[in-house]
Each structure stands twice: as structure tokens, then as C-alpha cells.
């Protein structure tokens, strides 16, 4: 887990829960507040950077596996 999900009002799943490899992105409004990752260490590392830097990540970007989260977090 990265961040604190308290008070979230939206979630986005990245990956396939059935595969046992997925992440749940928690948003308060449009702000990313936490990510739970299961067998997706790259999502976890990127989430720590995104949350720590306050980088804006849209719900659409979080859901789209073609979006490189590391690239999004380095654009700040």
C-alpha cells in the first residue's frame, strides 16, 4: 500500500484481479490518495512517487495500462 485511502470516493482497478496481479487506485475527487498493489511492484513504486510529489494522475490514466506511470511521475 502507498498513501492513505481514508475519505476516498472513487476507485480504479489497473490489471486483472482474476490474475492475482492488479492495483487499486483510490481518489478523493480528482486527487490520487492511495494505491493498493497485489503482485505489481512497478505500480507500487510509481504510486509512491506520484503521491509523494502530488503529481496529477487522472482516473483514465490510472486505468489505462498503456500509460507508463513512471513517465507520468517524472513529468513534474
PyMOL commands that set and color helices and strands:
alter all, ss='L'
color gray80, all
select helices_A, chain A and resi 17-19+41-53+59-63+69-74
alter helices_A, ss='H'
color red, helices_A
select strands_A, chain A and resi 2-3+10-16+21-28+31-38
alter strands_A, ss='S'
color yellow, strands_A
deselect
rebuild
show_as cartoon
